[in-house]
Amino acid sequence: MSRVLIVGAGLTGSVCACLLRREMANKVKIVVWDKSRGTGGRMSTSRSPSDASCIVDLGAQYITATPHYAQIHHNFYEELLASGVLKPLVSLVEGEVVKVGGQKNYITPTGVSSIVKHFLKQSAGAEVLFDHHVTHIYRKGSSWEVSPKGRAPEQFDAVVLTMPVPQILQLQGDVGSLLEDSQRLLLEAVSYSSRYALGLFYKAQAHIHVPWAAKYISNNPCIRFIAIDNKKRNLESSECGPSIVVHTSVPFAMKHLEETNQQVEAIILEELNKLLPGLPQPDSIKCQKWRYSQVTSSVAACPGQMTLLSRPLLVCGGDSFTHSNFDGCIESALKVCDVLKSSL
Ligand SMILES: Cc1cc2nc3c(=O)[nH]c(=O)nc-3n(C[C@H](O)[C@H](O)[C@H](O)COP(=O)(O)OP(=O)(O)OC[C@H]3O[C@@H](n4cnc5c(N)ncnc54)[C@H](O)[C@@H]3O)c2cc1C
């Protein structure tokens, strides 16, 4: 059995784990490490500290299937729809820019991280460990020695890196020296936008009176998007409080990137109260900085993955190698698994 480490429990990592489990169950032992304390990566769902049923999606908001991807990834969409993880978006999103005719939007009734959880569940038998921040990777003969911060290193026959490329380039050990000049140039050209997200959790009695479930805001120096998160998910109940998510514009985030979350939270709240005067007082607030939000320049002319070394295998995937959405991650995970299948 080959021992395969997948670094990152986001959508790309979870789909890789699921596909490996389905297609190579007898050949591989799958291990997933993530530096954070929970599942999802940029498809994360946060819970109110005082009411676990009051949730907010701080990253990805809804899944948009273009006719092209609805067809080529139909098995993924059908699986998620059949299990109730995805449902059609039926509420009003004001100001949405429809890039491709015939596209369909889907929401996640229990939060967007349920997509990632679904695929991790399907990789039953995989060892998934959080609070494992990979800092060093060394080549040791025919295997890789991988060190998580503050923990003992472990050996793997193959390693898959699924975090944004700027984070891959921060890894210490042998990764930097393995890169060919052409690969380094391609990876160093990758860029990401940054955004802040604010999640506001309310008590059950609170009411938010707006006609839409989500709205894109143009011409505001700070706020680009607001969603009444429970309404977007088509869940309005008298037992659970509403929740709001606010995304800032990219120029705002670039300007305030090195400030504390507390400082930025105050600015976003002030702008939100100007846009939606009379909002009730939230029960709690969470501010999230997405330093690497969505890829603005992905790896050029890339087949969805980049193999840094074939033996022992070290392969990179994720939205840096495609584009930043559900289908971009699925596309990359499929390509990474093709490489694993042909190498192990
Ligand atoms: C604000 C925002 C809005 C978005 N809106 C949408 C949307 O509406 N629809 C849509 O489809 N997509 C949207 N996206 C894009 C989508 O969320 C991403 O494309 C997708 O989640 C990327 O998944 P991934 O697994 O490739 O990467 P990630 O989700 O970033 O996963 C990588 C994982 O690696 C972990 N990690 C990083 N470094 C290390 C390390 N050294 N050691 C261990 N673990 C590590 C991270 O903690 C993370 O969990 C949005 C993203 C953001 C931020």
The ligand as a Tripos MOL2 file, in Angstrom:
@<TRIPOS>MOLECULE
LIG
   53    58     1     0     0
SMALL
NO_CHARGES

@<TRIPOS>ATOM
      1 C1        -14.7500   35.3670   -0.5840 C.3       1 LIG1
      2 C2        -14.8270   34.2070   -1.5520 C.ar      1 LIG1
      3 C3        -15.9630   34.0230   -2.3310 C.ar      1 LIG1
      4 C4        -16.0410   32.9510   -3.2240 C.ar      1 LIG1
      5 N1        -17.1940   32.7380   -3.9110 N.ar      1 LIG1
      6 C5        -17.3410   31.5930   -4.6110 C.ar      1 LIG1
      7 C6        -18.6140   31.2030   -5.1080 C.ar      1 LIG1
      8 O1        -19.6190   31.8950   -4.8820 O.2       1 LIG1
      9 N2        -18.7140   30.0300   -5.8210 N.ar      1 LIG1
     10 C7        -17.6200   29.2180   -6.0120 C.ar      1 LIG1
     11 O2        -17.7730   28.1460   -6.6300 O.2       1 LIG1
     12 N3        -16.4090   29.5580   -5.5320 N.ar      1 LIG1
     13 C8        -16.2420   30.7050   -4.8310 C.ar      1 LIG1
     14 N4        -15.0320   31.0230   -4.2820 N.ar      1 LIG1
     15 C9        -13.8490   30.2190   -4.6600 C.3       1 LIG1
     16 C10       -13.7870   28.8810   -3.9410 C.3       1 LIG1
     17 O3        -14.0860   29.0510   -2.5790 O.3       1 LIG1
     18 C11       -12.3850   28.2860   -4.1180 C.3       1 LIG1
     19 O4        -12.0610   28.2150   -5.4880 O.3       1 LIG1
     20 C12       -12.2840   26.8810   -3.5340 C.3       1 LIG1
     21 O5        -12.8460   26.8020   -2.2540 O.3       1 LIG1
     22 C13       -10.8020   26.4940   -3.4840 C.3       1 LIG1
     23 O6        -10.6920   25.1980   -2.9180 O.3       1 LIG1
     24 P1         -9.2560   24.5250   -2.7870 P.3       1 LIG1
     25 O7         -9.4500   23.2370   -2.0890 O.co2     1 LIG1
     26 O8         -8.5550   24.5040   -4.1030 O.co2     1 LIG1
     27 O9         -8.4050   25.5330   -1.8740 O.3       1 LIG1
     28 P2         -8.6760   25.9350   -0.3500 P.3       1 LIG1
     29 O10       -10.1090   25.9730   -0.0590 O.co2     1 LIG1
     30 O11        -7.8740   27.1800   -0.1110 O.co2     1 LIG1
     31 O12        -8.0590   24.7250    0.4630 O.3       1 LIG1
     32 C14        -6.6950   24.6450    0.7650 C.3       1 LIG1
     33 C15        -6.5690   24.1490    2.1970 C.3       1 LIG1
     34 O13        -5.1740   24.0130    2.4810 O.3       1 LIG1
     35 C16        -4.9590   24.4010    3.8250 C.3       1 LIG1
     36 N5         -3.5340   24.7780    3.9120 N.ar      1 LIG1
     37 C17        -2.9200   25.8490    3.3540 C.ar      1 LIG1
     38 N6         -1.5990   25.8050    3.6330 N.ar      1 LIG1
     39 C18        -1.3970   24.6850    4.3840 C.ar      1 LIG1
     40 C19        -0.2460   24.1180    4.9750 C.ar      1 LIG1
     41 N7          0.9830   24.6630    4.8430 N.pl3     1 LIG1
     42 N8         -0.3860   22.9630    5.7010 N.ar      1 LIG1
     43 C20        -1.6340   22.3830    5.8350 C.ar      1 LIG1
     44 N9         -2.7520   22.8920    5.2930 N.ar      1 LIG1
     45 C21        -2.6280   24.0220    4.5610 C.ar      1 LIG1
     46 C22        -5.9160   25.5420    4.0680 C.3       1 LIG1
     47 O14        -6.2210   25.6700    5.4480 O.3       1 LIG1
     48 C23        -7.1320   25.1120    3.2470 C.3       1 LIG1
     49 O15        -8.0790   24.4270    4.0330 O.3       1 LIG1
     50 C24       -14.9360   32.0620   -3.3680 C.ar      1 LIG1
     51 C25       -13.8050   32.2440   -2.5610 C.ar      1 LIG1
     52 C26       -13.7620   33.2890   -1.6580 C.ar      1 LIG1
     53 C27       -12.5510   33.4270   -0.7510 C.3       1 LIG1
@<TRIPOS>BOND
     1     1     2 1
     2     2     3 ar
     3     2    52 ar
     4     3     4 ar
     5     4     5 ar
     6     4    50 ar
     7     5     6 ar
     8     6     7 ar
     9     6    13 1
    10     7     8 2
    11     7     9 ar
    12     9    10 ar
    13    10    11 2
    14    10    12 ar
    15    12    13 ar
    16    13    14 ar
    17    14    15 1
    18    14    50 ar
    19    15    16 1
    20    16    17 1
    21    16    18 1
    22    18    19 1
    23    18    20 1
    24    20    21 1
    25    20    22 1
    26    22    23 1
    27    23    24 1
    28    24    25 2
    29    24    26 1
    30    24    27 1
    31    27    28 1
    32    28    29 2
    33    28    30 1
    34    28    31 1
    35    31    32 1
    36    32    33 1
    37    33    34 1
    38    33    48 1
    39    34    35 1
    40    35    36 1
    41    35    46 1
    42    36    37 ar
    43    36    45 ar
    44    37    38 ar
    45    38    39 ar
    46    39    40 ar
    47    39    45 ar
    48    40    41 1
    49    40    42 ar
    50    42    43 ar
    51    43    44 ar
    52    44    45 ar
    53    46    47 1
    54    46    48 1
    55    48    49 1
    56    50    51 ar
    57    51    52 ar
    58    52    53 1
@<TRIPOS>SUBSTRUCTURE
     1 LIG1         1 GROUP 0 **** ****
